[in-house]
Amino acid sequence: MLKQITAIGVIGVVIIVTIAFFFSNYPTEENVDETDLVIKGDVIMPIKVSRPGCDETDRCYIPSLIVIEKGKQVTWVNEDSAFHSITSGFYDTPTDLFDSGHLDPFESYTLTFDEIGTYDYFCTLHPWMKGQVIVE
């Protein structure tokens, strides 16, 4: 009787180890390469720029000035926990050339610049946030 119980116990352990080994190699969401999920941006809105003061260190948009060639795109990525926007012009005088609307955290906005010129932009929710695109 003791031999039967021992044999059943050993078989049970072998089955459990086999199942555990099988599922340890099974792909799960945790095995997804997170770098594939990261949006690459030309301009970043880093954390804590929804608070006044980022303008003092010129880090509301990083970089706050970007120079590109005509016909190229700029992608902005909101890495902050607050909503932000990319709106053409200045807070007191928007130009209606482009407006991202409110970007959720970790959302992006891409715009193609087809005309040579200087394009100022700001955040409608945080007027101290200002940037500029120069298209050559």
matplotlib code that plots the C-alpha trace (Angstrom):
import matplotlib.pyplot as plt

x = [0.0, 2.8, 4.5, 1.3, 1.0, 4.6, 4.3, 1.2, 2.9, 6.0, 3.7, 1.8, 5.0, 6.3, 3.0, 3.0, 6.7, 5.9, 2.9, 4.9, 7.8, 5.4, 3.7, 6.9, 7.9, 4.4, 4.4, 2.5, 1.9, 4.8, 7.1, 6.2, 9.2, 8.1, 10.4, 8.0, 5.3, 7.3, 6.4, 9.5, 9.2, 11.1, 9.7, 8.8, 6.6, 8.3, 6.8, 5.8, 5.6, 2.0, 3.3, 4.7, 8.5, 9.5, 9.8, 12.5, 14.7, 13.4, 12.2, 8.5, 8.9, 12.2, 13.7, 11.8, 13.3, 13.6, 14.9, 13.7, 13.7, 10.6, 8.3, 9.5, 7.4, 7.6, 6.2, 5.4, 4.9, 3.2, 5.2, 3.5, 0.6, -1.4, -3.2, -1.3, -1.7, 0.4, -1.4, 0.1, 0.7, 0.9, -1.6, -3.1, -2.9, -3.4, -3.0, -5.2, -2.5, -2.5, -3.9, -3.4, -6.4, -5.8, -3.3, -3.7, -0.7, 1.6, -0.3, 1.4, 0.8, 2.6, 2.5, 4.1, 5.5, 5.2, 6.0, 9.3, 8.9, 8.9, 6.1, 5.5, 3.3, 2.0, -0.1, -3.7, -3.9, -0.5, 0.3, 3.9, 4.6, 6.0, 8.0, 9.1, 9.6, 11.8, 11.3, 14.1]
y = [0.0, 2.4, 1.6, 2.5, 5.9, 6.7, 5.8, 7.9, 10.8, 10.5, 10.4, 13.4, 15.4, 14.5, 15.7, 19.0, 19.7, 18.9, 21.2, 24.0, 23.7, 23.8, 27.0, 28.7, 28.9, 29.9, 33.6, 36.0, 39.7, 40.2, 38.7, 41.5, 43.7, 47.0, 49.0, 48.1, 50.0, 53.2, 56.1, 57.8, 61.5, 64.5, 66.7, 65.5, 66.9, 65.5, 64.9, 67.8, 70.5, 71.1, 73.1, 76.6, 76.8, 74.6, 77.7, 79.0, 76.1, 75.9, 72.3, 72.5, 71.0, 69.2, 70.6, 73.8, 74.7, 72.2, 72.9, 70.6, 70.5, 71.4, 68.4, 66.6, 65.6, 66.5, 64.1, 65.4, 62.9, 63.7, 61.8, 63.8, 62.6, 65.7, 66.6, 68.9, 70.4, 71.6, 74.7, 77.2, 80.7, 82.2, 81.9, 85.3, 85.1, 81.5, 81.3, 78.3, 76.7, 73.5, 72.2, 68.7, 69.0, 67.7, 64.9, 62.2, 61.0, 59.0, 60.1, 61.6, 64.1, 64.2, 67.1, 67.5, 71.0, 71.7, 75.4, 77.1, 79.4, 79.8, 78.2, 79.1, 76.9, 76.6, 74.5, 75.7, 74.3, 75.6, 78.9, 79.0, 76.0, 77.4, 76.0, 76.7, 74.8, 76.3, 74.9, 75.5]
z = [0.0, 0.9, -2.5, -4.3, -2.5, -3.2, -6.9, -7.2, -5.5, -7.8, -10.9, -9.6, -9.1, -12.5, -14.1, -12.1, -13.1, -16.8, -16.8, -15.0, -17.5, -20.5, -19.2, -18.2, -21.9, -23.0, -24.3, -22.1, -22.1, -19.7, -22.4, -24.9, -25.6, -24.2, -26.5, -29.3, -27.4, -26.9, -29.3, -30.7, -30.7, -32.0, -29.2, -25.8, -23.1, -20.0, -16.6, -14.3, -17.1, -16.3, -13.3, -13.8, -13.8, -16.7, -18.8, -16.5, -17.5, -21.1, -20.6, -21.2, -24.7, -25.2, -27.4, -27.4, -30.8, -33.6, -37.1, -39.9, -43.7, -45.8, -46.2, -43.0, -40.0, -36.3, -33.7, -30.2, -27.4, -24.1, -21.5, -18.7, -16.5, -17.5, -20.8, -23.1, -26.6, -29.5, -30.9, -33.4, -32.4, -28.9, -26.0, -26.5, -30.4, -31.7, -35.5, -36.3, -38.5, -36.4, -33.2, -31.7, -29.4, -25.9, -25.8, -23.2, -21.3, -23.6, -26.7, -29.7, -32.5, -35.8, -38.3, -41.7, -42.5, -46.2, -46.1, -45.2, -42.2, -38.4, -36.5, -32.9, -30.7, -27.2, -24.9, -24.5, -21.0, -19.8, -21.4, -20.1, -22.4, -25.7, -28.5, -32.1, -35.3, -38.0, -41.5, -43.9]

ax = plt.figure().add_subplot(projection="3d")
ax.plot(x, y, z, "-o")
ax.set_aspect("equal")
plt.show()
